[in-house]
Amino acid sequence: MLKTAVATLFLCIICLVISPGYLQAETLWAKKSGVKMTKESSRKSKTVTKLKKGVAVTLIKKSGRYYKVKLSKRISGWVYKYHLTNKAPKSRKKSDSKRLLATLGGGSAVSVHESSSSGSIRGMQATSQKYANTKKINKRHVQALKAMENFSVSDSDLMKFQKNGKIGEFSGARL
């Protein structure tokens, strides 16, 4: 009997020491602006609110491809799990804005993982144009590159594409 009481007490102490980490609610952040929070775990459900990029929510429950989250005491709903991230947004410092201006101005303040996309954001730089001229790259190809750089897709067109292709939040769903 004494062994059982000691074992139970020991087990309770271990549970109290270990459990605070498990009892803490998980915080997630919206990956982009316009993330829909719906009343039910369905893309057809009524929209409760739309989240802005970087807004924090508290995870309540996981159900398939949807997470039930709480935005505030009064606002909760379901969000497609791939529209959320467990990485907190980086806080902006004054030095970050200087780095951004340097990058936009053609400076070299671009990290390796950003370098492939940063060039496409700025468009064809003078050095790239000079290279194309030096290597006698066909002007049609340069024009095609510039046309691709100017191409954009609206959020609604992207949503239609995902729905028609049954990809993203529409994958595996009956439409």
Buried (B, 14 or more C-beta within 10 A) or exposed (E): EEEEEEEEEEEEEEEEEEEEEEEEEEEBBBBEEEBBBBEEBEBEBEEBBEBEEBBBBBBBEEEEBBBBBBBEEEEBBBBBBEBBBEEEEEEEEEEEEEBEEEBEEEEEBBEEEEEEEBBEEBEBEEEBBEEBEEEEBEEEEBEEBEEEBEEEEEEEEEBEEBBEEEEBBBEEEEE
